């Protein structure tokens, strides 16, 4: 059983049979195929205590797909990182390796 009623905005009950409840959920865009994605890759040192990371932006799609791509990049690079707010962060100066991996998957870099 889901708790869908908890997501409703300001409506407790409606007698209208065809009433549609409003929720606060933001719909995620569908994930574009790799060939249509244009990812931007950059080295970044800002606000990271001098540590260098590879920052990948421009991903259009669901957060689950972003997480899966980040996980694959972290595994192939053998390093840590994260994925949030439409960005993937890979620790270290592995920009060439990340570019090669993304190109092999069909992304435009």
C-alpha positions as CSV (number, residue, x, y, z in Angstrom):
1,X,0.0,0.0,0.0
2,X,1.4,3.4,-1.0
3,X,1.1,6.6,1.0
4,X,0.0,8.7,-2.1
5,X,-2.4,10.7,0.0
6,X,0.5,12.3,1.9
7,X,1.7,14.0,-1.3
8,X,-1.6,15.8,-1.9
9,X,-1.6,19.6,-1.7
10,X,-4.2,21.3,0.5
11,X,-7.1,18.9,-0.3
12,X,-8.4,16.6,2.4
13,X,-11.5,15.3,0.5
14,X,-13.4,15.9,-2.6
15,X,-16.9,14.8,-3.5
16,X,-16.2,15.3,-7.2
17,X,-15.8,11.9,-8.9
18,X,-13.4,13.0,-11.6
19,X,-11.2,15.3,-9.3
20,X,-7.5,15.0,-9.8
21,X,-5.3,15.7,-6.9
22,X,-2.2,18.0,-7.3
23,X,1.1,16.8,-6.0
24,X,4.5,18.5,-5.5
25,X,6.4,15.9,-7.5
26,X,8.5,17.3,-10.4
27,X,8.4,15.1,-13.4
28,X,11.8,13.9,-14.6
29,X,12.5,14.2,-18.4
30,X,12.8,11.0,-20.3
31,X,16.4,10.0,-20.9
32,X,17.6,10.8,-24.4
33,X,19.6,8.2,-26.3
34,X,23.4,8.5,-26.0
35,X,23.8,9.8,-29.6
36,X,21.5,12.8,-28.8
37,X,23.2,13.8,-25.5
38,X,25.9,16.5,-25.6
39,X,28.0,16.3,-22.5
40,X,30.4,18.9,-21.3
41,X,33.5,17.7,-19.5
42,X,35.8,20.0,-17.5
43,X,38.5,19.8,-14.8
44,X,37.4,21.6,-11.7
45,X,39.3,22.6,-8.5
46,X,36.9,25.2,-7.0
47,X,35.7,24.6,-3.5
48,X,37.4,21.3,-3.3
49,X,40.4,22.1,-1.1
50,X,42.8,22.0,-4.1
51,X,41.7,18.5,-5.2
52,X,41.0,18.1,-8.9
53,X,37.8,16.5,-10.2
54,X,36.3,15.8,-13.6
55,X,32.9,17.5,-13.9
56,X,30.4,16.2,-16.4
57,X,27.4,18.3,-17.1
58,X,24.6,18.4,-19.7
59,X,23.0,15.0,-19.1
60,X,19.3,15.0,-19.9
61,X,17.3,12.2,-18.3
62,X,16.2,10.4,-15.2
63,X,18.2,10.5,-12.1
64,X,18.5,6.7,-12.0
65,X,20.1,6.7,-15.4
66,X,22.5,9.5,-14.3
67,X,23.4,7.4,-11.2
68,X,24.0,4.3,-13.4
69,X,26.3,6.3,-15.8
70,X,28.2,7.7,-12.8
71,X,28.6,4.3,-11.3
72,X,30.0,2.8,-14.5
73,X,32.4,5.7,-14.9
74,X,33.6,5.3,-11.3
75,X,34.1,1.6,-11.8
76,X,36.1,1.9,-15.1
77,X,38.2,4.8,-13.7
78,X,38.8,3.0,-10.4
79,X,38.0,6.1,-8.3
80,X,35.3,7.8,-6.3
81,X,32.8,10.3,-7.3
82,X,29.1,11.3,-7.1
83,X,26.1,12.2,-9.2
84,X,23.5,14.8,-8.2
85,X,21.7,17.8,-9.7
86,X,22.3,16.6,-13.3
87,X,26.1,16.5,-12.8
88,X,28.6,13.7,-12.4
89,X,31.8,14.3,-10.4
90,X,34.7,11.9,-10.9
91,X,37.7,12.3,-8.5
92,X,41.1,12.8,-10.0
93,X,42.5,14.1,-13.3
94,X,41.1,11.4,-15.5
95,X,39.6,13.7,-18.2
96,X,41.0,11.7,-21.1
97,X,39.9,8.4,-19.7
98,X,36.4,9.7,-19.1
99,X,36.2,11.2,-22.6
100,X,37.2,7.8,-24.1
101,X,34.6,5.9,-22.1
102,X,31.8,8.3,-23.0
103,X,32.7,8.3,-26.7
104,X,32.7,4.5,-26.7
105,X,29.2,4.6,-25.2
106,X,28.1,6.8,-28.0
107,X,27.9,10.2,-26.2
108,X,28.9,13.5,-27.9
109,X,31.7,15.0,-25.9
